[in-house]
Amino acid sequence: MRESLSRGLKLVLNPARSLPAMPWSARRSGWSRPRLLTLAVLGLGLWLFGVGEAGLINARLGNTPWTVLAQGVSEHSPLDIGGATILISVIVLLGWIPLRQRPGIGTVANVVVIGLSLDAMRRVLPQPDSLLARSLEVGLAILAIGAGSAFYLTANLGPGPRDGWMTGIHRRFGYPIASVRAAIELTVLLIGLALGGTVGVATVAFALLVGYCLASTLRLFELAVERREGSVTPRRARP
């Protein structure tokens, strides 16, 4: 019991600072031919990400900071929110160049699978009326996005356009994953707000918490690997 509490406290106070190598991680990132397990984990992570996005929309308490930014850009240009999102994605990909971040299978899958999941799950997930239920859906949505990000990023097949900034900055400068993600989301949120985007309580909660949820899930992965390796009994040498 005491050991379980100690592990739980360690998870809360010391989330992962980097991306661990997992049994499903691709040995080579980018466009290498991945194993079936790696593709399955990639798909699971991206689908969970889309579930979280759908939950945030159905909760009606605010969208993600990147949607707020796209809305703000659309207020000052002839673009609609969809067109602004595409423009922002192109700019973000250009920002990969100084970070020496390379796209991969996961980068392309990010755009396709998350979109499919979002559209499908919006029809399935509830659209509650009470504030308590909507707040609960927001919390679960943020957890889903954090966990989904952890799965698909550890597949090591390339990050999505926006997560590429996070992994690139982390790799180049060594800053913790949670801190980098929170800083990016808050910066995007403030720019979007300054441009006239609409911000809700879920927007602020997402910006503050999604990086921590991601890092905590990565820490769970690390603990699982440590426990698995510790449970392996070494073979006795034959006389």
N, C-alpha and C positions, 0 to 999 in steps of 0.2 A: 504493500500500500504506500509506504513511504517512498519507495523507488519510483512508483507511478506518479506520485505528486511531484517528485523532484524532476522527472522528465517533462511533466506538463509545465512546470514553472520555467524550466530551461527553454522550452519551445516558445513561451510567451515573451520572456525577457531577452532571448537570444535567437532571433530568426536568422535564417541563412543570409550570408553576405554575398554569395556568388551562386552560379549555376552548377550543381553537382553533376557528376557523371553517373548515370543510372544504367541498370541492366538493359533498358530499351533504347538508350542513346545511340544514335548513329556514330560509327567510328570516324566517319568523315562527314563534315557538314556540307551544305550546298546542294549540288546536283548528283551526288554519289548514289549508287543503287542501294536503297535502304532495305532492311529486313521487313517482313510482314508485321512483326510486333511493333517496330518503330512507326510504321505507317498507321497502325491501329491506335497507338498512343497519341500520335499527331492528330488524327481525326477526332478522338475522344476529347482532347484538349480544346480544339477549335469549336467543336459542337457545344461544349460546356460554356465557352466564351460567348457564343451566340445565345445560349439560354439565359445567361446573365444580362446581356444587352436587351433581350426581349422582356425580362422581368423588370428592368428599370423603366422601360417604356410603358408597360402595363400598370406599373405602380403610380405613374403620373405625378411624381414628386421631383422631377428634374432629370435631364439626360446627362450623358457623360461630358466632361470638359471639351473633348474634341468636337462634339456636336454643337456645343455652345459656341465654340470658335467658328465653326462653319456657318452657323446662324448669323454671327456677327459680321463675317466677311460678306455674306449675302445682303446684309443691310447697306453695305457701302459699295456694291458692285451690281452689275446686271445679272449675276449668277444666282440661281436658286441654291437651296441648301445642298442638294445632291451635286450640283456642279462645283460648289465651293469645297465640298468634301474631296472631290477628285483633284482639284487644284492643290489643296493642302497636302494630299497624299503624294503628289508629284514633288512638291517642295520638300517634304519630309524625306523622300527617297534621295533627292539631291544632297540633303544634309548628311547622308550616309558616306559621301565621298571623302570628306576630311577625317571621318572616323574609321575609314577603311573597312566598312561593314559591307559584306557581300550577300546578295539575295540567294535564296535556294528554293527547294520544292515547297517548304513551309511558308515562304513569302507569298507564293502564288495561291497555295491552298488557303491561306489566311483570308484572302479576299473572297474566295468562292464559298468555302464551307461556313464561315461565320455568317455570311449573308443568307445562305440557305437555312441555317439553323434559326437565325433571328426571325425570318418570315414564317417558318413552320411553328416555332414555339410561341409566337405571339398569339396564334389561334388556340393554343393548348393551355397556356398559363392563365391563371385567373386575373381578373381586373377588379379587385376588391373596392368597396366603397368606404369602409371605415379607415380612419387614419392609422390605427394600430396595425391592421392587416396590410395596408400599403407600406408601412414602415418595415414590417417583417419581410415583405417581398423585396424591398430594397436591400436589406441586410443579406438575405439569401442570394440575391443577384450579384452583389459585390463579392461574396464568398465564391460563387460559381465562376466569376471572371478571374479572380485571383488563382483559384485552383486550376481552371482551364489553361491559364497562361503558364503555370508551372509545368503542366503536362506537355504542352506543345513546345515550349522552349527547351525542355530537357530532351525532347526527341532529337534535337541538334540538327534539324533540317532547314534552318534559316528562320529568322524572326519575321513578324509582320512589319509593315512599313513603320509604324509608330514604336513598336517594341524594339526595332533596330537601333533607335536612338538610345534606349535604355541599356541594351546589351553592349553597344559600341562605347558609350561613355564609361560603363563599368569596366570593360576590358582595357580601355586606354588609360584610365586614371585610377582605377581601383576603388572607386566609391561603392558603398554597399548598394545592393539591388533595390531594397525598399526605399532608401533615401533618394536614389536617382529617379525611380518611378514617381515618387511623391513630388519631387521638385519639378519634373516635366509636367505632370498633371496640373499642379497649382499654377505654373507659369502659363500654360495653355488656357486655364480657367480665367486668369486675370486678364489676359489679352482679349479673350472672347467677351468677357464682361465689359471691358473698356470699349469694345466695338459695338456693344448694344445687344449681345446675346442674352437669352433668358436663363437665369440661374435658379435652381431650386435646392432644397435641403439635401436631396439625394446627390446632386452634383458635387456639393462640398464634401459630403460623406465619402463619395467615390474617390475624389481627389486625395483625401487624407488617408483612406483606409486600404485602397486596392493594392498599393505597393506592399503594405504590411501583410495582407492576406497572401499575396504571392510569395513573399519571403518566408512566411510561416509554413506554407505548404511545402516549399523547398526544404525547410528544416525537417519536416515530417519525413520527407523522402530520405534525407541524410540519416535520420535516426533509424529508419527501417533498414537501410543498408548496413549500418553499424550493428544492429541487432542480428541481422542475417549472418554477417561475417563472424560475429562473436559466438553464434550458435553452432558454427561448423567445428566439429571435433577433428583434430588432426589425426591422421592415420599413424598407427604404430609401425615403426620400421621392422621389417622381417629379420629374424635372426639369421 
